[in-house]
C-alpha cells in the first residue's frame, strides 16, 4: 500500500471517499429511478476532479458568507455532469442539489469544512417532503403547495424556496419558549423523519 504524503493526494482521497459515502443508492433503483446507472461514477469523477475541495478546505468561512451563490454554481456544474443520466421527468438542477447537499453533509466530518454547517442545505427527498407537508407552521406555509410534488421534478428555484422556508422553520423552532436545545443548521432537522 502506497501511503499518501501531499495535501493534493489527501484531498483527492477525501473527495473520492466522501463522494462514495454520500451517494444515495435509492436514486438509481426502483421502478422509476431518478438517475440512470453510471451516475455514481460520474459524480465521483466530478467531486474528485472538478469540485473545489481545496478551496472549501482553506476558505470555508469565506464560502459560508456567499453560500447560496456558491451552491448554485456547484449545482450548475453537477447538473451539466449528470444531465444525460437524469430521468426525463426530473429536473437536473434539483437532482444535482440533492447530490451536492448529501456530499456537503458528509464533509462535516472534517474540521476545516465545519464553518459551513450553519448554511448547509437540507438534502430533499420524498420522505422529507411527506413529513414537512404534515407540519402546519407559519414558516412552511409559503411552500406547502410544493411539498406535494417530487423534490426532483421541481425547478431549482422552487428547491431554493423550500430551503429558505426551512431556514425560517429552524428560526421558528429556536424561538419557541422554554426550548432546551437549539438547532444550528437545516441538516439537523433530520430527526424529524426518524
Secondary structure, DSSP 8 states (H G I E B T S, - for coil): -----SHHHHHHHHHHHHHHHH--GGGG-STT-SB-TTHHHHHHHIIIIIS-HHHHHHHHHHHHHTHHHHHHHHHHHHHHHHGGGB-TTS-HHHHHHHHHHHHHHHHTTSGGGGGGGGG------HHHHHHHHT---TTTGGGTTGGGS-TTTS-HHHHHHHHHHHHHHHHHHHTSTT------SGGGGGGGG-
